Amino acid sequence: MGQLLDGKLVAASLKEETLQQANELREKGIVPKLTIVRVGAQPSDLAYERGALKRMAACNIDVEVKELDAEITQEDFVKELKAVNEDPATHGILIFRPLPKQLDENAIQYVIAPEKDVDCFSPINVAKMNVGDKTGLTPCTPTAVMEILRHYEINPTGKDCVVIGASNVVGRPVFELLLNEMATVTICHIETKDSSKWARQAEILVVGVGVPRLVKENWVSEGTIVVDVGINVDKEGKMCGDVDFDNIVDKASMITPVPGGVGSVTTSVLAKHVVKACKQQNGL
Ligand SMILES: Nc1nc(=O)c2c([nH]1)NC[C@@H]1CN(c3ccc(C(=O)N[C@@H](CCC(=O)O)C(=O)O)cc3)C=[N+]21
């Protein structure tokens, strides 16, 4: 059986680091704070919010949820966001996405203050990530993938990596973060003729598509390292990933479970980013 890549372990070790840094800031009289901007009450937003609130509490980071009406206009949303940008007590801002359809994400991405943008919504942070400028803030879930690899001393440098899924929130940033580590990266997407053919060549396979158990046993080779970013609910109401875990676990050399894999690391990365942003804003 392949080794389980245990996200809870990774999250716990990140938490220790972040808690210590948050406490050091508090000793200096600086209180690190995250403000969450939620429009409406989407179940997936609420699921993430619950996890984020718990994690911030564990890291001694303050958090405020700014809950906005589901029908809010573009103009009012921009006004609210600018107020959070300018709030000196707030060091990190997380806006749940996707936003409802009356709001124009392509315009709003330019409004969020880049130095507070802890989940990489601003094109400034996207550009910094894409050129490997470490002063920026990277997206939490893709960074959680990298933190799992780092924790288990899996160095992507020079490795053949295949990313399944080219979304702006998972696949593309994972591609860029792996490339920054000098991996050889192939990205497969909806128009790829045969993703399984590329996946079988992978030393590290990262999957983020949002299709329950898309990746079957014949997509992996003996020894592949499999990282599953999917969080789905199957027809039986059971949480599952994008990888057919039960049929792959024996073939893979290492594999993340769902739940308990990437998804359990994301909020720890969020906390780490709030502390990073807080330090930068205080010249530390
Ligand atoms: N800017 C932005 N970034 C996001 O990352 C983002 C977002 N907007 N909008 C909403 C979606 C949804 N989302 C979830 C994350 C974890 C669970 C979840 O269930 N987590 C489990 C752990 C799952 C596991 O262990 O794999 C938990 O916290 O217990 C659900 C949903 C993030 N999102």
The ligand as an SDF file (V2000), in Angstrom:
LIG
                    3D

 33 36  0  0  0  0  0  0  0  0999 V2000
  -11.3080   32.6590   -2.4460 N   0  0  0  0  0  0  0  0  0  0  0  0
  -11.7570   31.4220   -2.1700 C   0  0  0  0  0  0  0  0  0  0  0  0
  -10.8770   30.4490   -1.8650 N   0  0  0  0  0  0  0  0  0  0  0  0
  -11.3260   29.1880   -1.5550 C   0  0  0  0  0  0  0  0  0  0  0  0
  -10.5070   28.2970   -1.2550 O   0  0  0  0  0  0  0  0  0  0  0  0
  -12.7380   28.9190   -1.5730 C   0  0  0  0  0  0  0  0  0  0  0  0
  -13.6100   29.9920   -1.9010 C   0  0  0  0  0  0  0  0  0  0  0  0
  -13.0930   31.1940   -2.2150 N   0  0  0  0  0  0  0  0  0  0  0  0
  -14.9530   29.8060   -1.9050 N   0  0  0  0  0  0  0  0  0  0  0  0
  -15.5260   28.5820   -1.4160 C   0  0  0  0  0  0  0  0  0  0  0  0
  -14.6540   27.4050   -1.7550 C   0  0  0  0  0  0  0  0  0  0  0  0
  -15.0330   26.1610   -1.0250 C   0  0  0  0  0  0  0  0  0  0  0  0
  -13.8850   25.8110   -0.2300 N   0  0  0  0  0  0  0  0  0  0  0  0
  -13.8770   24.7520    0.6570 C   0  0  0  0  0  0  0  0  0  0  0  0
  -12.7540   24.3590    1.3370 C   0  0  0  0  0  0  0  0  0  0  0  0
  -12.7780   23.3120    2.2330 C   0  0  0  0  0  0  0  0  0  0  0  0
  -13.9540   22.6240    2.4880 C   0  0  0  0  0  0  0  0  0  0  0  0
  -14.0030   21.5070    3.4500 C   0  0  0  0  0  0  0  0  0  0  0  0
  -14.9810   20.8180    3.5670 O   0  0  0  0  0  0  0  0  0  0  0  0
  -12.9450   21.2830    4.2290 N   0  0  0  0  0  0  0  0  0  0  0  0
  -12.8700   20.2430    5.2020 C   0  0  0  0  0  0  0  0  0  0  0  0
  -11.6150   19.4300    5.0410 C   0  0  0  0  0  0  0  0  0  0  0  0
  -11.5980   18.6670    3.7980 C   0  0  0  0  0  0  0  0  0  0  0  0
  -10.4670   17.7060    3.7700 C   0  0  0  0  0  0  0  0  0  0  0  0
   -9.9960   17.2840    4.8390 O   0  0  0  0  0  0  0  0  0  0  0  0
  -10.0490   17.3560    2.6490 O   0  0  0  0  0  0  0  0  0  0  0  0
  -12.8320   20.8450    6.6070 C   0  0  0  0  0  0  0  0  0  0  0  0
  -12.4480   22.0120    6.7150 O   0  0  0  0  0  0  0  0  0  0  0  0
  -13.1590   20.1190    7.5220 O   0  0  0  0  0  0  0  0  0  0  0  0
  -15.0930   22.9890    1.8060 C   0  0  0  0  0  0  0  0  0  0  0  0
  -15.0540   24.0440    0.9120 C   0  0  0  0  0  0  0  0  0  0  0  0
  -12.8950   26.7320   -0.4160 C   0  0  0  0  0  0  0  0  0  0  0  0
  -13.2780   27.6800   -1.2850 N   0  0  0  0  0  0  0  0  0  0  0  0
  1  2  1  0
  2  3  2  0
  2  8  1  0
  3  4  1  0
  4  5  2  0
  4  6  1  0
  6  7  2  0
  6 33  1  0
  7  8  1  0
  7  9  1  0
  9 10  1  0
 10 11  1  0
 11 12  1  0
 11 33  1  0
 12 13  1  0
 13 14  1  0
 13 32  1  0
 14 15  1  0
 14 31  2  0
 15 16  2  0
 16 17  1  0
 17 18  1  0
 17 30  2  0
 18 19  2  0
 18 20  1  0
 20 21  1  0
 21 22  1  0
 21 27  1  0
 22 23  1  0
 23 24  1  0
 24 25  2  0
 24 26  1  0
 27 28  2  0
 27 29  1  0
 30 31  1  0
 32 33  2  0
M  CHG  1  33   1
M  END
$$$$
